[in-house]
Amino acid sequence: MMRKNIDLNAELREWFGMRLSEVLGEKPENRKNIVLDIRAVDADIFRLLYDYQIKRQWPSVDAETAQILEVERSTIWRWNKKK
């Protein structure tokens, strides 16, 4: 049975914190090895969530995606235009 209100933000923070520890360790020079385009991250997350629903032909993808991401439906339309 699926539990309600799964906080993917908390899971992502935990995972990201663990990865930073693995990649950086205690060596500041390891920072030069990291590539992270923070602007692309939101687009990647949106695309993964949106496309997951589309591939399964779920109803109301725009509205549901907007609700999950806590954005306006017009934001979803704009993101899709950029696609």
Distance bins in CASP14 RR format, pairs under 12 A and 6 or more apart:
PFRMAT RR
TARGET T0000
AUTHOR 0000-0000-0000
RMODE 2
METHOD distances of the structure
MODEL  1
5 68 0 0 0 0 0 1 0 0 0 0 0
6 12 0 0 0 0 0 1 0 0 0 0 0
6 68 0 0 0 0 0 1 0 0 0 0 0
7 13 0 0 0 0 1 0 0 0 0 0 0
7 14 0 0 0 0 0 1 0 0 0 0 0
7 68 0 0 0 0 0 1 0 0 0 0 0
8 14 0 0 0 0 0 1 0 0 0 0 0
8 15 0 0 0 0 1 0 0 0 0 0 0
8 16 0 0 0 0 0 1 0 0 0 0 0
8 45 0 0 0 0 1 0 0 0 0 0 0
8 48 0 0 0 0 0 1 0 0 0 0 0
8 49 0 0 0 0 1 0 0 0 0 0 0
8 68 0 0 0 0 1 0 0 0 0 0 0
8 69 0 0 0 0 0 1 0 0 0 0 0
9 15 0 0 0 0 0 1 0 0 0 0 0
9 16 0 0 0 0 0 1 0 0 0 0 0
9 45 0 0 0 0 0 1 0 0 0 0 0
9 68 0 0 0 0 0 1 0 0 0 0 0
9 69 0 0 0 0 0 1 0 0 0 0 0
9 70 0 0 0 0 0 1 0 0 0 0 0
10 16 0 0 0 0 0 1 0 0 0 0 0
10 17 0 0 0 0 0 1 0 0 0 0 0
11 17 0 0 0 0 0 1 0 0 0 0 0
11 18 0 0 0 0 0 1 0 0 0 0 0
12 18 0 0 0 0 0 1 0 0 0 0 0
12 19 0 0 0 0 0 1 0 0 0 0 0
12 41 0 0 0 0 1 0 0 0 0 0 0
12 42 0 0 0 0 0 1 0 0 0 0 0
12 44 0 0 0 0 0 1 0 0 0 0 0
12 45 0 0 0 0 1 0 0 0 0 0 0
12 48 0 0 0 0 0 1 0 0 0 0 0
13 19 0 0 0 0 0 1 0 0 0 0 0
13 20 0 0 0 0 0 1 0 0 0 0 0
14 20 0 0 0 0 0 1 0 0 0 0 0
14 21 0 0 0 0 0 1 0 0 0 0 0
15 21 0 0 0 0 0 1 0 0 0 0 0
15 22 0 0 0 0 0 1 0 0 0 0 0
16 22 0 0 0 0 0 1 0 0 0 0 0
16 23 0 0 0 0 0 1 0 0 0 0 0
16 24 0 0 0 0 0 1 0 0 0 0 0
16 34 0 0 0 0 0 1 0 0 0 0 0
16 36 0 0 0 0 1 0 0 0 0 0 0
16 38 0 0 0 0 0 1 0 0 0 0 0
16 41 0 0 0 0 1 0 0 0 0 0 0
17 23 0 0 0 0 1 0 0 0 0 0 0
17 24 0 0 0 0 1 0 0 0 0 0 0
17 25 0 0 0 0 0 1 0 0 0 0 0
18 24 0 0 0 0 0 1 0 0 0 0 0
18 25 0 0 0 0 0 1 0 0 0 0 0
19 25 0 0 0 0 0 1 0 0 0 0 0
19 30 0 0 0 0 0 1 0 0 0 0 0
19 34 0 0 0 0 1 0 0 0 0 0 0
19 36 0 0 0 0 0 1 0 0 0 0 0
20 26 0 0 0 0 0 1 0 0 0 0 0
20 30 0 0 0 0 1 0 0 0 0 0 0
20 31 0 0 0 0 1 0 0 0 0 0 0
20 33 0 0 0 0 0 1 0 0 0 0 0
20 34 0 0 0 0 1 0 0 0 0 0 0
20 36 0 0 0 0 0 1 0 0 0 0 0
21 27 0 0 0 0 0 1 0 0 0 0 0
21 30 0 0 0 0 0 1 0 0 0 0 0
22 30 0 0 0 0 1 0 0 0 0 0 0
22 33 0 0 0 0 0 1 0 0 0 0 0
22 34 0 0 0 0 0 1 0 0 0 0 0
23 29 0 0 0 0 0 1 0 0 0 0 0
23 30 1 0 0 1 0 0 0 0 0 0 0
23 31 0 0 0 0 1 0 0 0 0 0 0
23 32 0 0 0 0 0 1 0 0 0 0 0
23 33 1 0 0 1 0 0 0 0 0 0 0
23 34 1 0 0 1 0 0 0 0 0 0 0
23 35 0 0 0 0 0 1 0 0 0 0 0
23 36 0 0 0 0 0 1 0 0 0 0 0
24 30 1 0 1 0 0 0 0 0 0 0 0
24 31 1 0 0 1 0 0 0 0 0 0 0
24 32 0 0 0 0 0 1 0 0 0 0 0
24 33 0 0 0 0 1 0 0 0 0 0 0
24 34 1 0 0 1 0 0 0 0 0 0 0
25 31 0 0 0 0 0 1 0 0 0 0 0
25 33 0 0 0 0 0 1 0 0 0 0 0
25 34 0 0 0 0 0 1 0 0 0 0 0
27 33 0 0 0 0 1 0 0 0 0 0 0
27 34 0 0 0 0 0 1 0 0 0 0 0
28 34 0 0 0 0 0 1 0 0 0 0 0
35 41 0 0 0 0 0 1 0 0 0 0 0
36 44 0 0 0 0 0 1 0 0 0 0 0
37 43 0 0 0 0 1 0 0 0 0 0 0
37 44 0 0 0 0 1 0 0 0 0 0 0
38 44 0 0 0 0 0 1 0 0 0 0 0
38 45 0 0 0 0 0 1 0 0 0 0 0
39 45 0 0 0 0 0 1 0 0 0 0 0
39 46 0 0 0 0 0 1 0 0 0 0 0
39 82 0 0 0 0 0 1 0 0 0 0 0
40 46 0 0 0 0 0 1 0 0 0 0 0
40 47 0 0 0 0 1 0 0 0 0 0 0
40 82 0 0 0 0 0 1 0 0 0 0 0
41 47 0 0 0 0 0 1 0 0 0 0 0
41 48 0 0 0 0 0 1 0 0 0 0 0
42 48 0 0 0 0 0 1 0 0 0 0 0
42 49 0 0 0 0 0 1 0 0 0 0 0
42 69 0 0 0 0 1 0 0 0 0 0 0
42 71 0 0 0 0 1 0 0 0 0 0 0
42 75 0 0 0 0 0 1 0 0 0 0 0
42 79 0 0 0 0 1 0 0 0 0 0 0
42 82 0 0 0 0 0 1 0 0 0 0 0
43 49 0 0 0 0 0 1 0 0 0 0 0
43 50 0 0 0 0 0 1 0 0 0 0 0
43 51 0 0 0 0 0 1 0 0 0 0 0
43 69 0 0 0 0 0 1 0 0 0 0 0
43 75 0 0 0 0 0 1 0 0 0 0 0
43 78 0 0 0 0 0 1 0 0 0 0 0
43 79 1 0 0 1 0 0 0 0 0 0 0
43 80 0 0 0 0 0 1 0 0 0 0 0
43 82 1 0 0 1 0 0 0 0 0 0 0
43 83 0 0 0 0 1 0 0 0 0 0 0
44 50 0 0 0 0 0 1 0 0 0 0 0
44 51 0 0 0 0 0 1 0 0 0 0 0
44 79 0 0 0 0 0 1 0 0 0 0 0
45 51 0 0 0 0 0 1 0 0 0 0 0
45 52 0 0 0 0 0 1 0 0 0 0 0
45 65 0 0 0 0 0 1 0 0 0 0 0
45 68 0 0 0 0 0 1 0 0 0 0 0
45 69 0 0 0 0 1 0 0 0 0 0 0
45 71 0 0 0 0 0 1 0 0 0 0 0
45 79 0 0 0 0 0 1 0 0 0 0 0
46 52 0 0 0 0 0 1 0 0 0 0 0
46 53 0 0 0 0 0 1 0 0 0 0 0
46 54 0 0 0 0 0 1 0 0 0 0 0
46 61 0 0 0 0 0 1 0 0 0 0 0
46 62 0 0 0 0 0 1 0 0 0 0 0
46 65 1 0 0 1 0 0 0 0 0 0 0
46 66 0 0 0 0 0 1 0 0 0 0 0
46 68 0 0 0 0 1 0 0 0 0 0 0
46 69 1 0 0 1 0 0 0 0 0 0 0
46 71 0 0 0 0 1 0 0 0 0 0 0
46 75 0 0 0 0 1 0 0 0 0 0 0
46 76 1 0 0 1 0 0 0 0 0 0 0
46 77 0 0 0 0 0 1 0 0 0 0 0
46 78 0 0 0 0 0 1 0 0 0 0 0
46 79 1 0 1 0 0 0 0 0 0 0 0
46 80 0 0 0 0 1 0 0 0 0 0 0
46 82 0 0 0 0 1 0 0 0 0 0 0
46 83 0 0 0 0 1 0 0 0 0 0 0
47 53 0 0 0 0 0 1 0 0 0 0 0
47 54 0 0 0 0 0 1 0 0 0 0 0
47 55 0 0 0 0 0 1 0 0 0 0 0
47 65 0 0 0 0 0 1 0 0 0 0 0
47 69 0 0 0 0 0 1 0 0 0 0 0
47 76 0 0 0 0 0 1 0 0 0 0 0
47 79 0 0 0 0 1 0 0 0 0 0 0
47 80 0 0 0 0 1 0 0 0 0 0 0
47 82 0 0 0 0 1 0 0 0 0 0 0
47 83 1 0 0 1 0 0 0 0 0 0 0
48 54 0 0 0 0 0 1 0 0 0 0 0
48 55 0 0 0 0 0 1 0 0 0 0 0
48 65 0 0 0 0 0 1 0 0 0 0 0
48 68 0 0 0 0 0 1 0 0 0 0 0
48 69 0 0 0 0 0 1 0 0 0 0 0
49 55 0 0 0 0 0 1 0 0 0 0 0
49 56 0 0 0 0 0 1 0 0 0 0 0
49 58 0 0 0 0 0 1 0 0 0 0 0
49 61 0 0 0 0 1 0 0 0 0 0 0
49 62 0 0 0 0 0 1 0 0 0 0 0
49 64 0 0 0 0 1 0 0 0 0 0 0
49 65 1 0 1 0 0 0 0 0 0 0 0
49 66 0 0 0 0 0 1 0 0 0 0 0
49 67 0 0 0 0 0 1 0 0 0 0 0
49 68 1 0 0 1 0 0 0 0 0 0 0
49 69 1 0 0 1 0 0 0 0 0 0 0
49 71 0 0 0 0 0 1 0 0 0 0 0
49 76 0 0 0 0 0 1 0 0 0 0 0
49 79 0 0 0 0 0 1 0 0 0 0 0
50 56 0 0 0 0 0 1 0 0 0 0 0
50 58 0 0 0 0 0 1 0 0 0 0 0
50 61 1 0 0 1 0 0 0 0 0 0 0
50 62 0 0 0 0 1 0 0 0 0 0 0
50 63 0 0 0 0 0 1 0 0 0 0 0
50 64 0 0 0 0 1 0 0 0 0 0 0
50 65 1 0 1 0 0 0 0 0 0 0 0
50 66 0 0 0 0 0 1 0 0 0 0 0
50 68 0 0 0 0 1 0 0 0 0 0 0
50 69 0 0 0 0 1 0 0 0 0 0 0
50 71 0 0 0 0 0 1 0 0 0 0 0
50 75 0 0 0 0 0 1 0 0 0 0 0
50 76 1 0 0 1 0 0 0 0 0 0 0
50 77 0 0 0 0 0 1 0 0 0 0 0
50 79 1 0 0 1 0 0 0 0 0 0 0
50 80 1 0 0 1 0 0 0 0 0 0 0
50 82 0 0 0 0 0 1 0 0 0 0 0
50 83 0 0 0 0 1 0 0 0 0 0 0
51 57 0 0 0 0 0 1 0 0 0 0 0
51 58 0 0 0 0 0 1 0 0 0 0 0
51 61 0 0 0 0 1 0 0 0 0 0 0
51 65 0 0 0 0 0 1 0 0 0 0 0
51 79 0 0 0 0 0 1 0 0 0 0 0
51 80 0 0 0 0 0 1 0 0 0 0 0
51 83 0 0 0 0 1 0 0 0 0 0 0
52 58 0 0 0 0 1 0 0 0 0 0 0
52 61 0 0 0 0 1 0 0 0 0 0 0
52 64 0 0 0 0 0 1 0 0 0 0 0
52 65 0 0 0 0 1 0 0 0 0 0 0
52 68 0 0 0 0 0 1 0 0 0 0 0
53 59 0 0 0 0 1 0 0 0 0 0 0
53 60 0 0 0 0 1 0 0 0 0 0 0
53 61 1 0 1 0 0 0 0 0 0 0 0
53 62 0 0 0 0 1 0 0 0 0 0 0
53 63 0 0 0 0 0 1 0 0 0 0 0
53 64 1 0 0 1 0 0 0 0 0 0 0
53 65 1 0 0 1 0 0 0 0 0 0 0
53 66 0 0 0 0 0 1 0 0 0 0 0
53 67 0 0 0 0 0 1 0 0 0 0 0
53 68 0 0 0 0 1 0 0 0 0 0 0
53 76 0 0 0 0 0 1 0 0 0 0 0
54 60 0 0 0 0 0 1 0 0 0 0 0
54 61 1 0 1 0 0 0 0 0 0 0 0
54 62 0 0 0 0 0 1 0 0 0 0 0
54 64 0 0 0 0 0 1 0 0 0 0 0
54 65 0 0 0 0 1 0 0 0 0 0 0
54 76 0 0 0 0 0 1 0 0 0 0 0
54 80 0 0 0 0 0 1 0 0 0 0 0
54 83 0 0 0 0 0 1 0 0 0 0 0
55 61 0 0 0 0 0 1 0 0 0 0 0
56 64 0 0 0 0 0 1 0 0 0 0 0
58 64 1 0 0 1 0 0 0 0 0 0 0
58 65 0 0 0 0 0 1 0 0 0 0 0
58 68 0 0 0 0 0 1 0 0 0 0 0
59 65 0 0 0 0 0 1 0 0 0 0 0
60 66 0 0 0 0 1 0 0 0 0 0 0
60 67 0 0 0 0 1 0 0 0 0 0 0
60 68 0 0 0 0 0 1 0 0 0 0 0
60 73 0 0 0 0 0 1 0 0 0 0 0
60 76 0 0 0 0 0 1 0 0 0 0 0
61 67 0 0 0 0 0 1 0 0 0 0 0
61 68 0 0 0 0 0 1 0 0 0 0 0
61 69 0 0 0 0 0 1 0 0 0 0 0
61 73 0 0 0 0 0 1 0 0 0 0 0
61 76 0 0 0 0 1 0 0 0 0 0 0
61 77 0 0 0 0 0 1 0 0 0 0 0
61 80 0 0 0 0 1 0 0 0 0 0 0
62 68 0 0 0 0 0 1 0 0 0 0 0
62 69 0 0 0 0 0 1 0 0 0 0 0
62 71 0 0 0 0 0 1 0 0 0 0 0
62 72 0 0 0 0 0 1 0 0 0 0 0
62 73 1 0 1 0 0 0 0 0 0 0 0
62 74 0 0 0 0 1 0 0 0 0 0 0
62 75 0 0 0 0 1 0 0 0 0 0 0
62 76 1 0 1 0 0 0 0 0 0 0 0
62 77 1 0 0 1 0 0 0 0 0 0 0
62 78 0 0 0 0 0 1 0 0 0 0 0
62 79 0 0 0 0 1 0 0 0 0 0 0
62 80 1 0 0 1 0 0 0 0 0 0 0
63 69 0 0 0 0 0 1 0 0 0 0 0
63 71 0 0 0 0 0 1 0 0 0 0 0
63 72 0 0 0 0 0 1 0 0 0 0 0
63 73 1 0 0 1 0 0 0 0 0 0 0
63 74 0 0 0 0 0 1 0 0 0 0 0
63 75 0 0 0 0 0 1 0 0 0 0 0
63 76 0 0 0 0 1 0 0 0 0 0 0
63 77 0 0 0 0 0 1 0 0 0 0 0
64 70 0 0 0 0 0 1 0 0 0 0 0
64 71 0 0 0 0 0 1 0 0 0 0 0
64 73 0 0 0 0 0 1 0 0 0 0 0
64 76 0 0 0 0 1 0 0 0 0 0 0
65 71 0 0 0 0 1 0 0 0 0 0 0
65 72 0 0 0 0 0 1 0 0 0 0 0
65 73 0 0 0 0 1 0 0 0 0 0 0
65 75 0 0 0 0 1 0 0 0 0 0 0
65 76 1 0 1 0 0 0 0 0 0 0 0
65 77 0 0 0 0 0 1 0 0 0 0 0
65 79 0 0 0 0 1 0 0 0 0 0 0
65 80 0 0 0 0 1 0 0 0 0 0 0
66 72 1 0 0 1 0 0 0 0 0 0 0
66 73 1 0 1 0 0 0 0 0 0 0 0
66 74 0 0 0 0 1 0 0 0 0 0 0
66 75 1 0 0 1 0 0 0 0 0 0 0
66 76 1 0 1 0 0 0 0 0 0 0 0
66 77 0 0 0 0 1 0 0 0 0 0 0
66 78 0 0 0 0 0 1 0 0 0 0 0
66 79 0 0 0 0 1 0 0 0 0 0 0
66 80 0 0 0 0 0 1 0 0 0 0 0
67 73 0 0 0 0 1 0 0 0 0 0 0
67 75 0 0 0 0 0 1 0 0 0 0 0
67 76 0 0 0 0 1 0 0 0 0 0 0
68 76 0 0 0 0 0 1 0 0 0 0 0
69 75 1 0 0 1 0 0 0 0 0 0 0
69 76 1 0 0 1 0 0 0 0 0 0 0
69 79 0 0 0 0 1 0 0 0 0 0 0
70 76 0 0 0 0 0 1 0 0 0 0 0
71 77 0 0 0 0 0 1 0 0 0 0 0
71 78 0 0 0 0 1 0 0 0 0 0 0
71 79 0 0 0 0 1 0 0 0 0 0 0
72 78 0 0 0 0 1 0 0 0 0 0 0
72 79 0 0 0 0 0 1 0 0 0 0 0
73 79 0 0 0 0 0 1 0 0 0 0 0
73 80 0 0 0 0 0 1 0 0 0 0 0
74 80 0 0 0 0 0 1 0 0 0 0 0
74 81 0 0 0 0 0 1 0 0 0 0 0
75 81 0 0 0 0 0 1 0 0 0 0 0
75 82 0 0 0 0 0 1 0 0 0 0 0
76 82 0 0 0 0 0 1 0 0 0 0 0
76 83 0 0 0 0 0 1 0 0 0 0 0
77 83 0 0 0 0 0 1 0 0 0 0 0
END
